[in-house]
């Protein structure tokens, strides 16, 4: 037999070309997971007295009528006398989360001489944000049950007037 007729046996171990596809798919999947985690905004919690109208994965958080977050979870607090709302904020909203930031639920309200929140009758309730002025960041808040009369940082003097009831 000649050398040309003898089979040549390669004893080196090689990775099969077919393995390129699963390895490439794994790398792309890992990149997508890392990219998603890095592009998420902060997660915050807000305590409210009740969860009237708040729905996980549906209720939005708004600032200047722009959605800056979404409710992810609504659960009872430890004492079972209120609720804790977990919210995933957008990345650009992190600068709004100061120590004195205020949150409240916008609902349709009828008061003495005013009607507010009529837009919630069709679109549902949402959480409104009023950014604070302090420098420190915060991720846990106590929500207001009624909207504030003035936003945080409004210039002017705030007075509390007290009087005794006098009957004649």
ChimeraX commands (.cxc) that place a marker at each C-alpha (Angstrom):
marker #1 position 0.00,0.00,0.00 radius 0.5
marker #1 position 1.15,3.46,-0.79 radius 0.5
marker #1 position 1.10,6.41,1.56 radius 0.5
marker #1 position -1.69,7.97,-0.47 radius 0.5
marker #1 position -4.01,5.09,0.15 radius 0.5
marker #1 position -3.56,5.02,3.94 radius 0.5
marker #1 position -6.19,6.93,5.92 radius 0.5
marker #1 position -4.91,9.81,7.98 radius 0.5
marker #1 position -6.28,9.86,11.55 radius 0.5
marker #1 position -6.29,13.15,13.42 radius 0.5
marker #1 position -6.05,12.56,17.17 radius 0.5
marker #1 position -6.35,16.23,18.21 radius 0.5
marker #1 position -9.53,17.17,20.05 radius 0.5
marker #1 position -11.44,20.06,18.47 radius 0.5
marker #1 position -14.68,21.77,19.21 radius 0.5
marker #1 position -17.28,21.01,16.61 radius 0.5
marker #1 position -18.41,23.93,14.49 radius 0.5
marker #1 position -22.00,23.24,15.51 radius 0.5
marker #1 position -21.20,24.48,19.06 radius 0.5
marker #1 position -20.67,28.03,17.80 radius 0.5
marker #1 position -24.44,28.64,17.63 radius 0.5
marker #1 position -25.29,27.77,21.29 radius 0.5
marker #1 position -22.19,29.61,22.57 radius 0.5
marker #1 position -23.09,32.70,20.55 radius 0.5
marker #1 position -26.72,32.52,21.75 radius 0.5
marker #1 position -25.54,32.27,25.38 radius 0.5
marker #1 position -23.27,35.29,25.02 radius 0.5
marker #1 position -26.05,37.37,23.43 radius 0.5
marker #1 position -28.53,36.29,26.15 radius 0.5
marker #1 position -26.08,37.15,28.93 radius 0.5
marker #1 position -25.42,40.56,27.34 radius 0.5
marker #1 position -29.19,41.24,27.16 radius 0.5
marker #1 position -29.67,40.38,30.86 radius 0.5
marker #1 position -26.76,42.59,31.94 radius 0.5
marker #1 position -27.90,45.46,29.72 radius 0.5
marker #1 position -31.45,45.27,31.11 radius 0.5
marker #1 position -30.24,45.30,34.72 radius 0.5
marker #1 position -27.87,48.20,34.12 radius 0.5
marker #1 position -30.52,50.30,32.36 radius 0.5
marker #1 position -33.17,49.92,35.09 radius 0.5
marker #1 position -33.88,52.84,37.36 radius 0.5
marker #1 position -34.08,52.72,41.15 radius 0.5
marker #1 position -36.69,50.75,43.05 radius 0.5
marker #1 position -38.48,52.67,45.80 radius 0.5
marker #1 position -41.13,51.93,48.41 radius 0.5
marker #1 position -43.95,54.20,49.53 radius 0.5
marker #1 position -46.24,53.61,52.51 radius 0.5
marker #1 position -49.91,54.58,52.18 radius 0.5
marker #1 position -52.95,54.14,54.44 radius 0.5
marker #1 position -54.78,52.14,51.75 radius 0.5
marker #1 position -54.32,50.84,48.22 radius 0.5
marker #1 position -57.59,52.17,46.80 radius 0.5
marker #1 position -57.17,52.04,42.99 radius 0.5
marker #1 position -53.47,51.02,42.95 radius 0.5
marker #1 position -52.78,48.07,40.65 radius 0.5
marker #1 position -49.42,46.34,40.23 radius 0.5
marker #1 position -47.89,46.64,36.73 radius 0.5
marker #1 position -50.58,49.15,35.73 radius 0.5
marker #1 position -50.54,52.23,37.97 radius 0.5
marker #1 position -48.06,54.90,36.84 radius 0.5
marker #1 position -46.04,57.46,38.76 radius 0.5
marker #1 position -46.13,60.87,37.07 radius 0.5
marker #1 position -44.22,64.11,37.31 radius 0.5
marker #1 position -45.29,67.05,35.11 radius 0.5
marker #1 position -47.75,64.66,33.40 radius 0.5
marker #1 position -44.88,62.40,32.27 radius 0.5
marker #1 position -44.69,58.79,33.46 radius 0.5
marker #1 position -41.49,58.36,35.49 radius 0.5
marker #1 position -42.23,55.00,37.11 radius 0.5
marker #1 position -44.65,52.12,37.50 radius 0.5
marker #1 position -46.06,50.24,40.49 radius 0.5
marker #1 position -44.55,46.74,40.68 radius 0.5
marker #1 position -46.11,45.42,43.89 radius 0.5
marker #1 position -48.78,46.36,46.43 radius 0.5
marker #1 position -48.80,44.52,49.76 radius 0.5
marker #1 position -49.87,44.96,53.38 radius 0.5
marker #1 position -47.30,46.42,55.75 radius 0.5
marker #1 position -45.94,44.48,58.74 radius 0.5
marker #1 position -48.64,45.74,61.14 radius 0.5
marker #1 position -51.47,45.11,58.64 radius 0.5
marker #1 position -52.69,48.69,59.10 radius 0.5
marker #1 position -51.51,50.12,55.79 radius 0.5
marker #1 position -49.90,49.18,52.50 radius 0.5
marker #1 position -46.41,49.26,51.04 radius 0.5
marker #1 position -46.16,50.05,47.34 radius 0.5
marker #1 position -43.00,49.02,45.48 radius 0.5
marker #1 position -42.26,51.16,42.41 radius 0.5
marker #1 position -39.73,50.73,39.60 radius 0.5
marker #1 position -38.65,54.23,38.62 radius 0.5
marker #1 position -37.19,55.21,35.25 radius 0.5
marker #1 position -33.41,55.84,35.26 radius 0.5
marker #1 position -33.83,59.57,34.53 radius 0.5
marker #1 position -36.08,59.96,37.61 radius 0.5
marker #1 position -33.34,59.17,40.12 radius 0.5
marker #1 position -32.54,62.87,40.52 radius 0.5
marker #1 position -36.12,63.50,41.68 radius 0.5
marker #1 position -35.86,61.16,44.69 radius 0.5
marker #1 position -34.71,63.50,47.46 radius 0.5
marker #1 position -35.30,63.11,51.19 radius 0.5
marker #1 position -38.24,65.55,51.10 radius 0.5
marker #1 position -39.88,64.32,47.89 radius 0.5
marker #1 position -43.64,63.93,48.26 radius 0.5
marker #1 position -45.96,61.32,46.73 radius 0.5
marker #1 position -49.76,61.13,46.76 radius 0.5
marker #1 position -52.43,59.18,44.90 radius 0.5
marker #1 position -54.47,61.26,42.44 radius 0.5
marker #1 position -58.11,60.26,42.64 radius 0.5
marker #1 position -61.35,62.00,41.78 radius 0.5
marker #1 position -62.08,64.20,44.80 radius 0.5
marker #1 position -65.04,66.41,45.54 radius 0.5
marker #1 position -64.41,69.04,48.17 radius 0.5
marker #1 position -65.81,72.33,49.34 radius 0.5
marker #1 position -65.84,74.45,46.22 radius 0.5
marker #1 position -63.56,72.24,44.12 radius 0.5
marker #1 position -63.56,69.05,42.10 radius 0.5
marker #1 position -60.17,67.52,41.26 radius 0.5
marker #1 position -58.87,64.43,39.54 radius 0.5
marker #1 position -61.69,64.01,37.03 radius 0.5
marker #1 position -59.22,62.53,34.53 radius 0.5
marker #1 position -58.86,59.50,36.78 radius 0.5
marker #1 position -62.46,58.48,36.10 radius 0.5
marker #1 position -61.44,57.22,32.65 radius 0.5
marker #1 position -57.72,56.56,32.98 radius 0.5
marker #1 position -57.58,55.25,36.54 radius 0.5
marker #1 position -55.67,56.56,39.52 radius 0.5
marker #1 position -51.98,57.38,39.40 radius 0.5
marker #1 position -49.31,58.48,41.86 radius 0.5
marker #1 position -48.10,62.07,41.59 radius 0.5
marker #1 position -44.57,63.09,42.53 radius 0.5
marker #1 position -43.38,66.45,43.83 radius 0.5
marker #1 position -39.57,66.46,43.91 radius 0.5
marker #1 position -37.81,67.71,46.99 radius 0.5
marker #1 position -35.03,70.25,47.36 radius 0.5
marker #1 position -32.69,68.46,49.77 radius 0.5
marker #1 position -29.43,67.05,48.51 radius 0.5
marker #1 position -29.68,63.55,50.01 radius 0.5
marker #1 position -31.09,60.62,48.01 radius 0.5
marker #1 position -33.84,58.43,49.48 radius 0.5
marker #1 position -35.67,55.28,48.40 radius 0.5
marker #1 position -38.32,54.86,51.12 radius 0.5
marker #1 position -41.18,57.34,51.56 radius 0.5
marker #1 position -44.46,57.90,53.38 radius 0.5
marker #1 position -47.16,58.92,50.93 radius 0.5
marker #1 position -49.59,61.77,51.55 radius 0.5
marker #1 position -53.28,60.94,51.72 radius 0.5
marker #1 position -54.27,64.29,50.22 radius 0.5
marker #1 position -52.39,66.45,47.72 radius 0.5
marker #1 position -50.21,69.15,49.28 radius 0.5
marker #1 position -51.46,72.72,49.08 radius 0.5
marker #1 position -48.12,73.89,47.67 radius 0.5
marker #1 position -45.20,71.94,46.22 radius 0.5
marker #1 position -41.99,71.50,48.19 radius 0.5
marker #1 position -39.70,74.52,47.86 radius 0.5
marker #1 position -42.41,77.01,46.94 radius 0.5
marker #1 position -41.15,80.44,48.02 radius 0.5
marker #1 position -43.09,82.33,50.64 radius 0.5
marker #1 position -44.10,82.00,54.25 radius 0.5
marker #1 position -46.26,79.16,55.46 radius 0.5
marker #1 position -48.41,79.98,58.46 radius 0.5
marker #1 position -50.54,77.80,60.68 radius 0.5
marker #1 position -53.38,79.81,62.18 radius 0.5
marker #1 position -55.00,78.71,65.42 radius 0.5
marker #1 position -58.00,80.26,67.12 radius 0.5
marker #1 position -60.34,79.60,69.99 radius 0.5
marker #1 position -63.96,79.15,69.21 radius 0.5
marker #1 position -65.88,81.94,70.92 radius 0.5
marker #1 position -69.64,81.77,71.10 radius 0.5
marker #1 position -71.71,84.85,71.70 radius 0.5
marker link #1:1,2 radius 0.2
marker link #1:2,3 radius 0.2
marker link #1:3,4 radius 0.2
marker link #1:4,5 radius 0.2
marker link #1:5,6 radius 0.2
marker link #1:6,7 radius 0.2
marker link #1:7,8 radius 0.2
marker link #1:8,9 radius 0.2
marker link #1:9,10 radius 0.2
marker link #1:10,11 radius 0.2
marker link #1:11,12 radius 0.2
marker link #1:12,13 radius 0.2
marker link #1:13,14 radius 0.2
marker link #1:14,15 radius 0.2
marker link #1:15,16 radius 0.2
marker link #1:16,17 radius 0.2
marker link #1:17,18 radius 0.2
marker link #1:18,19 radius 0.2
marker link #1:19,20 radius 0.2
marker link #1:20,21 radius 0.2
marker link #1:21,22 radius 0.2
marker link #1:22,23 radius 0.2
marker link #1:23,24 radius 0.2
marker link #1:24,25 radius 0.2
marker link #1:25,26 radius 0.2
marker link #1:26,27 radius 0.2
marker link #1:27,28 radius 0.2
marker link #1:28,29 radius 0.2
marker link #1:29,30 radius 0.2
marker link #1:30,31 radius 0.2
marker link #1:31,32 radius 0.2
marker link #1:32,33 radius 0.2
marker link #1:33,34 radius 0.2
marker link #1:34,35 radius 0.2
marker link #1:35,36 radius 0.2
marker link #1:36,37 radius 0.2
marker link #1:37,38 radius 0.2
marker link #1:38,39 radius 0.2
marker link #1:39,40 radius 0.2
marker link #1:40,41 radius 0.2
marker link #1:41,42 radius 0.2
marker link #1:42,43 radius 0.2
marker link #1:43,44 radius 0.2
marker link #1:44,45 radius 0.2
marker link #1:45,46 radius 0.2
marker link #1:46,47 radius 0.2
marker link #1:47,48 radius 0.2
marker link #1:48,49 radius 0.2
marker link #1:49,50 radius 0.2
marker link #1:50,51 radius 0.2
marker link #1:51,52 radius 0.2
marker link #1:52,53 radius 0.2
marker link #1:53,54 radius 0.2
marker link #1:54,55 radius 0.2
marker link #1:55,56 radius 0.2
marker link #1:56,57 radius 0.2
marker link #1:57,58 radius 0.2
marker link #1:58,59 radius 0.2
marker link #1:59,60 radius 0.2
marker link #1:60,61 radius 0.2
marker link #1:61,62 radius 0.2
marker link #1:62,63 radius 0.2
marker link #1:63,64 radius 0.2
marker link #1:64,65 radius 0.2
marker link #1:65,66 radius 0.2
marker link #1:66,67 radius 0.2
marker link #1:67,68 radius 0.2
marker link #1:68,69 radius 0.2
marker link #1:69,70 radius 0.2
marker link #1:70,71 radius 0.2
marker link #1:71,72 radius 0.2
marker link #1:72,73 radius 0.2
marker link #1:73,74 radius 0.2
marker link #1:74,75 radius 0.2
marker link #1:75,76 radius 0.2
marker link #1:76,77 radius 0.2
marker link #1:77,78 radius 0.2
marker link #1:78,79 radius 0.2
marker link #1:79,80 radius 0.2
marker link #1:80,81 radius 0.2
marker link #1:81,82 radius 0.2
marker link #1:82,83 radius 0.2
marker link #1:83,84 radius 0.2
marker link #1:84,85 radius 0.2
marker link #1:85,86 radius 0.2
marker link #1:86,87 radius 0.2
marker link #1:87,88 radius 0.2
marker link #1:88,89 radius 0.2
marker link #1:89,90 radius 0.2
marker link #1:90,91 radius 0.2
marker link #1:91,92 radius 0.2
marker link #1:92,93 radius 0.2
marker link #1:93,94 radius 0.2
marker link #1:94,95 radius 0.2
marker link #1:95,96 radius 0.2
marker link #1:96,97 radius 0.2
marker link #1:97,98 radius 0.2
marker link #1:98,99 radius 0.2
marker link #1:99,100 radius 0.2
marker link #1:100,101 radius 0.2
marker link #1:101,102 radius 0.2
marker link #1:102,103 radius 0.2
marker link #1:103,104 radius 0.2
marker link #1:104,105 radius 0.2
marker link #1:105,106 radius 0.2
marker link #1:106,107 radius 0.2
marker link #1:107,108 radius 0.2
marker link #1:108,109 radius 0.2
marker link #1:109,110 radius 0.2
marker link #1:110,111 radius 0.2
marker link #1:111,112 radius 0.2
marker link #1:112,113 radius 0.2
marker link #1:113,114 radius 0.2
marker link #1:114,115 radius 0.2
marker link #1:115,116 radius 0.2
marker link #1:116,117 radius 0.2
marker link #1:117,118 radius 0.2
marker link #1:118,119 radius 0.2
marker link #1:119,120 radius 0.2
marker link #1:120,121 radius 0.2
marker link #1:121,122 radius 0.2
marker link #1:122,123 radius 0.2
marker link #1:123,124 radius 0.2
marker link #1:124,125 radius 0.2
marker link #1:125,126 radius 0.2
marker link #1:126,127 radius 0.2
marker link #1:127,128 radius 0.2
marker link #1:128,129 radius 0.2
marker link #1:129,130 radius 0.2
marker link #1:130,131 radius 0.2
marker link #1:131,132 radius 0.2
marker link #1:132,133 radius 0.2
marker link #1:133,134 radius 0.2
marker link #1:134,135 radius 0.2
marker link #1:135,136 radius 0.2
marker link #1:136,137 radius 0.2
marker link #1:137,138 radius 0.2
marker link #1:138,139 radius 0.2
marker link #1:139,140 radius 0.2
marker link #1:140,141 radius 0.2
marker link #1:141,142 radius 0.2
marker link #1:142,143 radius 0.2
marker link #1:143,144 radius 0.2
marker link #1:144,145 radius 0.2
marker link #1:145,146 radius 0.2
marker link #1:146,147 radius 0.2
marker link #1:147,148 radius 0.2
marker link #1:148,149 radius 0.2
marker link #1:149,150 radius 0.2
marker link #1:150,151 radius 0.2
marker link #1:151,152 radius 0.2
marker link #1:152,153 radius 0.2
marker link #1:153,154 radius 0.2
marker link #1:154,155 radius 0.2
marker link #1:155,156 radius 0.2
marker link #1:156,157 radius 0.2
marker link #1:157,158 radius 0.2
marker link #1:158,159 radius 0.2
marker link #1:159,160 radius 0.2
marker link #1:160,161 radius 0.2
marker link #1:161,162 radius 0.2
marker link #1:162,163 radius 0.2
marker link #1:163,164 radius 0.2
marker link #1:164,165 radius 0.2
marker link #1:165,166 radius 0.2
marker link #1:166,167 radius 0.2
marker link #1:167,168 radius 0.2
view
